[in-house]
Amino acid sequence: MSIYEFATSLTNRNKQIIFMLFDGLLVPVALFISVVLSGSLPESTQGVVSLAMIGAILTASAMAVSHGLGLTRIKLNAYELQGIMRTATFSGILALAGYLLNIGYGWPVKGEAFLIFAMAMIILGVSGRLLMRQILIRIYRSGSRQVRVLIYGAGQTGQQLAAALRTDRTVKPVAFVDDNPRLQSLVVSGLPVYSAAKIQELIIKNSVDRVVLAMPSSSQPVQSRIAHRLRLSGCEVHSLPSFASLISTGEIGSRVSPVSLTDLLGRNNLERELPTVSDSYTGRRILITGAGGSIGSELCRQLIACKPEALVLLDHSELALYTIAKEFEALAVGIRIIPVLGSVNDRATVEECLRQNEVEVVLHAAAYKHVGLVEMNELAGLENNVFGTKVLAEASRDYGVDRFILVSSDKAVRPTNVMGASKRLAELIVQDLSTRSEKTRFSMVRFGNVLGSSGSVIPLFEEQIARGGPVTLTHGEVTRYFMTISEAARLVLLAGSFARGGDLFVLDMGDPVPIKKLARQMIEGSGLTVMDKKHPDGDIEIVEIGLRPGEKLHEELLISQDMLTTPHQKIMRAKEGYLSEIEMANALRDLRKAIGSRDAAAARAVVARWVEQYDADLNGNAKIS
């Protein structure tokens, strides 16, 4: 067995026994030193015997007192000021006991010997444990691979980091790098300090795995530029805030407050204002399409609290489906989780899924929703969003599903892009089927942008701010409606509980949010400043790059202003026109023919003919006023 294996195999009980024996063995050594230094070696045999008895009693007492004071339970890595104070108390108790024993045995040695004894015990006890700690750290480090760290910044934060890592067995700081020439070539906290010009040489020479930026006083853009340069060397780069700023208030450090949700939405969070919907889904068998996506996964999480009988998760992404099914294995106690890998365009898969699981409720969240991608891949977007909805809705009607809820988008209103037009066509399909369905209650729910969902502007801005900017806007006057993922999911579930057939539900989302204002709030909420003409020394610049194909300046939630009430004041039921059965059949026939022949221009022409107020030319260029 190697020394490393022996050290790591010791139990807590074994370690306590070793420390007790160590503290006990200190007594005869310290007693001998104190007797010699005080010049009181006993000359008679009786004196020697008495001194031996005192030593034996103190040795046994030392082990008991050490255990009683908790010295044996202090880890070597944590043996700092507290351990030294306990060692001093331990030594004082033993010195006093020795002095009393010396009186009892007739003064075999001088009384001042026990003052020296106390000092010797403190020195031996502290130095012995510190030595053992260094030996143990070397043993541990020899038995496991260490992450070698280069610390960029030899100021207070860097020194605190070096001190914290000094006793870590898995991470080893190798040196400091600092831009301050007064610190270069000095030794700080036991580590040499080098200039930034030598950083590549240091990384290679010391086999550095990670560089930590311990320079919280530097601005975020400066740190981002340094980090980008260092990542080219193949090292991981991490940024460390000051230790004081993590917990302090007032003068010591500033706490960067994130942008509040209320500021981003322009209104209070509606989630608490929306009622619960448990009764409509308890004990039901529910199919969620696009279950691995942002909305689909949140729908699943909220449905679990409703205690359905089964959740059928349909998604064409293997990774997304695996991730969401894995998450619910532990959460959905008593609920059957049935992952189905497939597309809503596959009629056989959809019908088998509905039939085998006797689905009662369908929540259709599967869609291609990224405007730019769908604009460049219009045939795929139309086939998935339009015909996928048709396949699923018709199968739901044929197999007697009780409720079908389509997740739609504000981009379906007077669309200027294929994605929005495809969602409007999906709405028209659902509206058409609702007029001819005897059992299935079809409904739709339409909302704006969802904060934090894949492809939303918030993660993009966060990434750009983290890189040091610039933050890019398509247009300075762009506005959008925003809601949280939890609000969106709750609205979908409420729509299902309110539905009577053919309903289109819209959430009162307050006023639209100017995207430029949102970008500014996010920059300032990160503790940075906006760089513009008035503030040329700011940290992050906001740059306008021009509207993308199919993008609107302002989104809308309603085609018509005719509204009906619902059981909740924040949810409205819209009254909008729809196509007749013959018109719908002709539109889908022409669209299927265009997709089959891979004719994008023909597909856009079909959309322009049948989607009311579709405002784009046949080449896909949005008409923006």
C-alpha positions in Angstrom: 0.0 0.0 0.0 1.3 3.4 -1.0 1.5 6.4 1.4 -1.3 8.1 -0.6 -3.5 5.0 -0.3 -2.8 4.7 3.4 -3.5 8.4 4.1 -6.8 8.3 2.1 -7.9 5.1 3.8 -7.8 6.5 7.3 -11.2 6.8 9.0 -12.1 9.8 11.2 -11.7 7.5 14.2 -8.2 6.5 13.0 -7.2 10.2 12.6 -8.5 11.1 16.1 -6.4 8.3 17.6 -3.3 9.5 15.7 -3.8 13.1 17.0 -4.3 11.9 20.6 -1.1 9.9 20.4 0.7 12.8 18.9 -0.5 15.2 21.7 0.4 12.6 24.3 4.0 12.1 22.9 4.5 15.9 23.0 4.5 15.8 26.8 7.7 13.9 27.5 9.6 15.9 24.8 8.3 19.3 26.2 9.0 18.2 29.8 12.5 17.2 29.0 13.2 20.5 27.2 11.7 22.5 30.1 13.7 20.6 32.8 17.0 21.1 30.8 16.4 24.8 30.1 15.4 25.5 33.7 18.5 23.7 35.0 16.4 21.6 37.4 17.4 18.0 36.5 16.7 15.9 39.6 19.9 14.4 41.2 18.3 11.8 43.4 16.7 8.6 42.4 13.5 9.6 44.1 13.4 12.9 42.1 13.8 11.0 38.9 11.0 8.6 39.8 8.8 11.5 40.8 9.5 13.3 37.5 8.7 10.1 35.6 5.4 9.8 37.4 4.5 13.4 36.6 5.4 12.8 32.9 3.3 9.6 32.7 0.2 11.3 34.3 0.6 14.4 32.1 0.9 12.1 29.0 -2.3 10.4 29.8 -4.0 13.7 30.7 -2.8 15.2 27.4 -4.7 12.7 25.3 -7.8 13.2 27.4 -7.6 17.0 27.4 -6.8 17.1 23.7 -9.9 15.0 22.9 -12.0 17.0 25.3 -11.0 20.4 23.7 -11.7 19.0 20.2 -8.1 19.3 19.0 -8.4 15.8 17.6 -11.4 16.8 15.5 -9.9 19.8 13.8 -9.0 19.0 10.2 -5.4 19.8 9.3 -6.6 22.0 6.4 -8.7 24.0 8.8 -5.9 24.4 11.5 -5.6 28.1 11.6 -6.1 30.7 14.4 -8.9 28.6 16.1 -6.6 25.6 16.3 -3.7 27.6 17.7 -5.9 29.1 20.4 -7.1 25.6 21.4 -3.5 24.4 21.4 -2.6 27.3 23.7 -5.4 26.4 26.1 -4.4 22.7 26.0 -0.8 23.6 26.9 -1.9 26.0 29.7 -4.1 23.2 31.3 -1.3 20.7 31.2 1.3 23.2 32.6 -1.0 24.0 35.5 -1.6 20.3 36.1 2.1 19.7 36.0 2.8 22.5 38.5 0.2 21.0 40.9 1.7 17.5 40.5 5.1 19.0 41.1 3.9 20.4 44.4 2.3 17.0 45.3 5.5 15.1 44.6 7.6 17.4 46.8 9.1 19.8 44.1 11.3 17.4 42.2 11.9 20.2 39.6 11.8 24.0 39.8 8.4 25.7 39.4 9.5 27.9 36.5 10.1 24.7 34.5 6.4 24.5 33.9 6.2 27.9 32.4 8.8 26.8 29.9 6.8 23.5 29.5 3.7 25.5 28.5 5.7 27.5 25.9 7.3 24.3 24.5 4.0 22.5 24.2 2.5 25.5 22.3 5.5 25.6 19.9 5.7 21.8 19.4 1.9 21.4 19.0 1.4 24.2 16.5 4.5 23.5 14.4 3.9 19.8 14.5 0.4 20.1 13.1 1.5 22.6 10.5 4.2 20.3 9.4 1.8 17.4 9.2 -0.5 19.5 7.1 2.2 20.3 4.6 3.2 16.6 4.4 -0.5 15.6 4.0 -1.0 18.1 1.2 2.0 16.8 -0.6 0.8 13.2 -0.2 -2.7 14.1 -1.5 -1.3 16.1 -4.4 1.0 13.2 -5.4 -2.0 10.9 -5.7 -4.3 13.0 -7.8 -4.0 15.2 -10.9 -4.1 18.9 -10.0 -5.6 21.7 -11.9 -2.8 24.2 -12.4 -4.0 27.8 -12.1 -2.5 31.0 -13.2 -3.9 34.0 -11.4 -4.3 37.2 -13.4 -4.2 40.1 -10.8 -1.9 40.1 -7.7 -4.1 42.6 -5.8 -6.3 41.9 -2.8 -8.7 39.5 -4.6 -5.8 37.6 -6.2 -4.0 37.2 -2.9 -7.2 36.0 -1.2 -7.7 33.5 -3.9 -4.1 32.2 -3.6 -4.6 31.9 0.2 -7.8 29.9 -0.3 -6.1 27.5 -2.7 -2.9 27.1 -0.7 -4.3 24.0 1.1 -6.4 22.7 -1.8 -5.3 19.3 -3.0 -7.0 19.5 -6.4 -6.0 23.0 -7.5 -2.5 24.5 -7.4 -1.8 28.2 -8.1 1.5 28.4 -9.9 2.1 32.2 -10.3 0.6 35.7 -10.6 0.4 37.8 -13.7 -0.2 41.6 -13.2 0.0 44.7 -15.3 1.4 46.8 -12.5 5.2 47.0 -13.0 5.7 47.7 -9.3 4.5 44.2 -8.5 6.3 42.4 -11.2 9.3 40.2 -10.2 8.1 40.3 -6.5 6.8 37.4 -4.5 3.2 37.8 -3.3 1.5 35.3 -1.1 4.3 32.8 -1.8 3.9 33.1 -5.6 6.1 35.0 -8.1 4.5 37.9 -10.1 5.2 38.2 -13.8 4.2 40.7 -16.5 1.3 40.0 -18.9 3.8 39.8 -21.8 5.1 36.5 -20.4 1.7 34.9 -20.0 2.0 32.5 -23.0 5.4 31.4 -21.9 4.1 30.8 -18.4 1.1 28.7 -19.6 3.4 26.4 -21.6 6.2 26.2 -19.0 3.9 25.5 -16.1 1.3 23.4 -18.0 -1.4 25.8 -16.9 -5.0 24.4 -17.2 -6.9 27.5 -16.1 -6.5 31.3 -15.9 -8.5 33.1 -13.2 -9.1 36.8 -13.7 -8.9 38.2 -10.2 -9.3 41.8 -11.2 -12.8 42.9 -10.2 -12.0 46.6 -10.4 -11.4 46.3 -14.2 -14.5 46.9 -16.4 -16.4 44.0 -18.0 -15.2 44.9 -21.5 -11.6 44.9 -20.4 -12.0 41.5 -18.8 -13.9 40.2 -21.8 -11.1 41.2 -24.2 -8.4 39.6 -21.9 -10.5 36.4 -21.6 -10.9 36.2 -25.4 -7.2 36.6 -25.9 -6.4 33.9 -23.3 -8.9 31.4 -24.7 -6.9 31.3 -27.9 -4.1 29.6 -25.8 -6.4 26.7 -25.1 -6.9 27.5 -21.4 -10.1 27.8 -19.5 -10.7 31.4 -18.4 -12.8 32.3 -15.4 -13.5 35.7 -13.9 -13.6 36.2 -10.1 -15.5 39.0 -8.3 -14.0 40.5 -5.2 -14.7 38.5 -2.1 -16.1 41.6 -0.4 -18.5 42.4 -3.2 -20.1 38.9 -2.9 -21.6 39.7 0.5 -21.0 43.3 1.4 -23.2 46.3 1.4 -22.5 50.0 1.8 -19.0 51.2 1.4 -17.0 48.0 1.2 -18.4 46.8 -2.1 -21.2 47.2 -4.5 -23.8 44.5 -5.4 -24.8 44.5 -9.1 -28.6 44.1 -9.2 -30.0 42.3 -12.2 -32.7 43.9 -14.2 -36.0 43.3 -12.5 -38.7 41.3 -14.3 -41.1 44.1 -13.8 -38.8 46.5 -15.7 -38.4 44.2 -18.6 -42.1 43.4 -18.9 -43.3 46.9 -18.3 -45.9 45.5 -15.9 -46.3 43.3 -12.9 -45.7 39.6 -13.2 -49.1 38.1 -14.1 -48.4 34.6 -13.0 -49.7 35.2 -9.5 -52.8 36.9 -11.0 -53.7 33.8 -13.2 -55.8 31.2 -11.4 -54.7 27.6 -11.0 -56.0 25.1 -13.5 -55.6 21.7 -11.7 -59.2 20.5 -12.0 -59.2 20.6 -15.8 -56.2 18.3 -16.1 -56.3 16.1 -13.0 -56.4 12.4 -13.8 -56.3 13.1 -17.6 -54.0 11.6 -20.3 -52.3 14.5 -22.0 -50.2 14.8 -25.1 -47.7 17.7 -25.3 -46.0 18.2 -28.7 -42.7 20.0 -28.8 -42.3 18.7 -25.2 -38.5 19.3 -25.1 -38.8 23.0 -26.1 -39.1 26.1 -23.9 -42.9 26.3 -23.8 -43.5 22.5 -24.0 -41.2 21.7 -21.1 -42.7 24.4 -18.9 -46.2 23.1 -19.8 -45.0 19.6 -18.6 -43.7 21.0 -15.3 -46.9 22.9 -14.5 -49.0 19.9 -15.5 -47.2 17.6 -13.1 -48.6 19.7 -10.3 -52.1 19.0 -11.7 -51.6 15.2 -11.1 -52.6 13.9 -14.6 -52.8 10.2 -15.1 -50.2 10.3 -17.9 -48.0 12.8 -19.9 -47.2 11.8 -23.4 -44.1 13.8 -24.6 -43.7 14.1 -28.3 -40.6 15.7 -29.8 -38.5 15.1 -33.0 -35.3 16.1 -31.1 -33.8 13.0 -29.5 -31.6 15.1 -27.1 -34.5 17.4 -26.1 -36.8 14.5 -25.5 -34.2 12.6 -23.5 -33.5 15.6 -21.3 -37.1 16.4 -20.5 -38.0 12.7 -19.9 -35.0 12.3 -17.6 -36.0 15.4 -15.6 -39.5 14.1 -15.0 -38.4 10.6 -13.9 -37.9 11.8 -10.3 -40.5 14.6 -10.3 -43.5 12.9 -11.7 -44.2 10.4 -8.9 -47.3 8.4 -9.7 -47.6 9.9 -13.2 -46.8 7.8 -16.3 -44.3 9.6 -18.5 -44.3 8.3 -22.1 -41.6 9.8 -24.4 -42.4 9.5 -28.1 -39.7 10.3 -30.6 -41.3 11.5 -33.8 -42.7 14.4 -35.8 -46.2 15.8 -35.9 -46.0 15.5 -39.7 -45.9 11.7 -39.4 -49.6 10.8 -39.4 -48.9 7.1 -38.5 -46.8 8.1 -35.4 -49.4 10.7 -34.3 -52.4 8.3 -34.7 -50.6 5.5 -32.9 -49.6 7.9 -30.1 -53.3 9.0 -29.6 -54.8 5.6 -30.0 -52.4 3.6 -27.7 -52.4 6.2 -24.9 -56.1 7.1 -25.2 -55.2 10.8 -25.1 -57.8 13.1 -23.8 -56.1 16.5 -24.1 -53.6 17.7 -26.7 -51.3 20.8 -26.2 -49.7 21.6 -29.5 -46.5 23.5 -28.9 -44.3 22.0 -31.6 -43.4 24.5 -34.3 -40.5 26.1 -36.1 -40.5 29.6 -34.6 -37.2 31.3 -35.4 -38.2 34.0 -37.9 -34.9 34.3 -39.7 -34.4 30.6 -40.2 -37.9 30.0 -41.4 -37.6 33.0 -43.7 -34.6 31.2 -45.4 -36.3 27.8 -45.2 -39.9 28.7 -46.0 -41.0 25.3 -47.4 -39.8 23.4 -44.3 -41.4 26.0 -42.0 -44.7 25.9 -43.8 -44.7 22.1 -44.0 -44.0 21.7 -40.2 -46.2 24.5 -38.9 -49.1 24.2 -41.2 -49.4 20.5 -42.2 -48.1 19.3 -38.8 -51.0 21.2 -37.2 -53.4 19.7 -39.7 -52.2 16.2 -39.1 -52.4 16.5 -35.4 -55.7 18.4 -35.3 -57.5 16.0 -37.6 -56.1 12.9 -35.8 -57.3 14.5 -32.5 -60.8 14.9 -33.9 -60.9 11.4 -35.3 -59.8 9.7 -32.1 -62.2 11.6 -29.9 -59.7 13.9 -28.0 -61.7 16.1 -25.6 -59.6 19.3 -26.0 -57.0 20.5 -28.5 -55.1 23.7 -27.7 -52.8 25.3 -30.3 -49.9 27.5 -29.1 -49.8 30.4 -31.6 -47.9 33.7 -31.8 -48.4 37.4 -32.1 -46.5 37.2 -35.4 -49.7 35.6 -36.9 -51.3 39.0 -36.8 -50.9 40.8 -40.2 -47.7 38.7 -40.8 -44.7 40.1 -42.7 -42.8 36.8 -42.5 -43.4 33.1 -43.4 -43.2 32.0 -39.8 -46.1 34.4 -38.8 -48.0 33.4 -41.9 -47.6 29.7 -41.1 -48.9 30.3 -37.6 -51.9 32.1 -39.0 -52.6 29.3 -41.4 -52.4 26.9 -38.4 -54.9 29.0 -36.6 -57.3 28.9 -39.7 -57.0 25.1 -39.8 -58.0 24.9 -36.1 -60.8 27.4 -36.6 -62.1 25.4 -39.6 -62.1 22.1 -37.8 -63.8 23.5 -34.7 -66.9 24.3 -36.9 -67.2 20.6 -37.9 -66.2 18.9 -34.7 -68.8 17.2 -32.6 -66.7 16.2 -29.6 -63.3 17.8 -29.7 -63.1 21.4 -28.4 -60.5 23.3 -30.4 -58.9 26.5 -29.1 -55.9 28.7 -29.7 -53.8 30.9 -27.5 -51.7 33.7 -28.9 -49.0 35.6 -27.0 -45.8 37.6 -27.6 -42.1 36.9 -27.1 -41.2 34.7 -24.2 -38.4 35.8 -21.9 -35.5 33.3 -21.8 -36.9 31.0 -24.5 -34.5 29.7 -27.2 -33.9 32.3 -29.8 -35.3 35.2 -27.7 -33.5 38.5 -27.5 -32.6 38.2 -23.8 -30.0 35.4 -24.1 -28.5 37.1 -27.1 -28.1 40.4 -25.3 -26.6 38.6 -22.3 -24.1 36.9 -24.5 -23.1 40.1 -26.2 -22.8 42.0 -22.9 -20.6 39.2 -21.5 -18.3 39.5 -24.6 -17.9 43.2 -24.0 -20.3 44.3 -26.7 -21.5 45.7 -28.9 -25.2 45.0 -28.3 -26.9 44.8 -31.7 -30.4 46.1 -32.5 -32.2 45.6 -35.8 -33.9 49.1 -35.5 -34.0 51.7 -32.8 -37.8 51.9 -32.8 -38.5 48.2 -32.6 -41.0 47.2 -29.8 -42.2 43.8 -28.6 -44.6 42.2 -26.2 -42.9 40.1 -23.6 -44.0 37.5 -21.0 -42.3 34.9 -18.9 -42.2 31.2 -19.7 -44.4 30.4 -16.7 -47.0 33.0 -17.7 -47.1 31.6 -21.2 -47.6 28.0 -20.0 -50.3 29.0 -17.5 -52.1 30.9 -20.3 -52.1 27.8 -22.5 -53.5 25.7 -19.7 -56.2 28.3 -18.9 -57.2 28.4 -22.5 -57.8 24.7 -22.4 -60.0 25.0 -19.3 -62.0 28.0 -20.7 -62.4 26.6 -24.2 -65.9 26.1 -25.7 -64.8 25.6 -29.3 -63.0 27.7 -31.9 -61.8 30.2 -29.2 -58.8 32.4 -29.7 -57.4 33.6 -26.4 -55.1 36.6 -25.9 -53.4 37.7 -22.7 -53.4 41.3 -21.6 -49.7 41.8 -21.8 -49.6 45.5 -21.0 -47.7 47.9 -23.3 -45.1 46.7 -25.8 -41.5 47.1 -24.7 -39.0 49.2 -26.7 -36.1 46.8 -27.5 -33.6 49.7 -27.2 -34.8 50.5 -23.7 -34.5 46.8 -22.8 -30.9 46.7 -24.1 -30.0 49.7 -22.1 -31.6 48.3 -18.9 -29.7 45.0 -19.3 -26.4 46.8 -19.8 -26.9 49.1 -16.8 -28.3 46.2 -14.8 -25.0 44.4 -15.3 -23.2 47.3 -13.6 -22.0 48.7 -16.9 -22.6 51.9 -18.8 -23.9 52.6 -22.4 -21.4 54.0 -24.8 -23.0 56.7 -27.0 -22.3 60.3 -28.3 -23.0 61.7 -24.9 -20.9 59.1 -23.1 -18.0 58.1 -25.3 -16.2 56.5 -22.4 -19.1 54.0 -21.7 -18.5 50.3 -21.6 -21.0 48.8 -24.1 -22.1 50.3 -27.4 -25.6 49.7 -28.8 -25.4 49.3 -32.6 -28.3 49.2 -35.1 -27.8 46.6 -37.9 -31.0 47.0 -39.8 -34.2 45.0 -39.9 -34.0 41.4 -41.0 -36.1 40.0 -43.8 -39.7 39.6 -42.6 -39.2 41.5 -39.3 -41.7 44.0 -38.1 -41.1 47.2 -36.2 -44.1 46.6 -34.0 -46.0 43.4 -33.2 -49.7 43.1 -32.6 -51.9 40.7 -30.8 -55.2 41.2 -32.5 -56.4 41.4 -36.1 -59.8 42.7 -35.1 -60.5 44.8 -32.1 -63.7 42.8 -31.3 -63.2 41.2 -27.9 -65.3 39.0 -25.6 -64.7 38.5 -21.9 -63.6 35.3 -20.2 -63.8 34.1 -16.5 -60.6 36.1 -15.9 -60.1 39.8 -16.5 -56.6 39.5 -17.8 -57.5 37.0 -20.5 -59.6 38.0 -23.6 -61.4 36.0 -26.3 -60.8 37.5 -29.8 -63.4 37.4 -32.5 -61.7 37.0 -35.9 -62.8 35.8 -39.3 -61.8 32.5 -40.8 -61.9 30.6 -44.1 -64.8 28.4 -45.2 -64.3 24.6 -45.5 -63.9 24.9 -49.3 -61.5 27.9 -49.1 -59.4 26.0 -46.5 -59.3 22.9 -48.7 -58.2 25.0 -51.7 -55.5 26.8 -49.7 -54.0 23.6 -48.3 -54.2 21.9 -51.7 -52.3 24.7 -53.5 -49.8 24.9 -50.6 -49.1 21.2 -50.6 -48.6 21.3 -54.4 -46.1 24.2 -54.1 -44.2 22.4 -51.3 -44.2 19.1 -53.2 -42.7 20.8 -56.3 -40.2 22.7 -54.0 -41.5 26.0 -55.4 -40.9 28.7 -52.8 -42.3 31.5 -54.9 -45.5 29.6 -55.4 -45.8 28.8 -51.7 -45.5 32.5 -50.9 -48.1 33.3 -53.5 -50.5 30.8 -51.8 -49.8 32.4 -48.4 -50.3 35.9 -49.8 -53.7 34.8 -51.3 -55.2 33.2 -48.2 -53.7 34.9 -45.2 -55.4 38.2 -44.6 -53.2 41.2 -44.7 -50.0 39.2 -45.3 -47.6 42.1 -46.0 -44.6 40.7 -47.8 -43.6 40.4 -51.5 -43.1 37.1 -53.2 -39.4 37.3 -52.7 -39.7 37.3 -49.0 -39.0 40.9 -48.4 -41.1 42.4 -45.6 -42.9 45.7 -46.4 -42.1 47.8 -43.4 -43.6 51.3 -43.0 
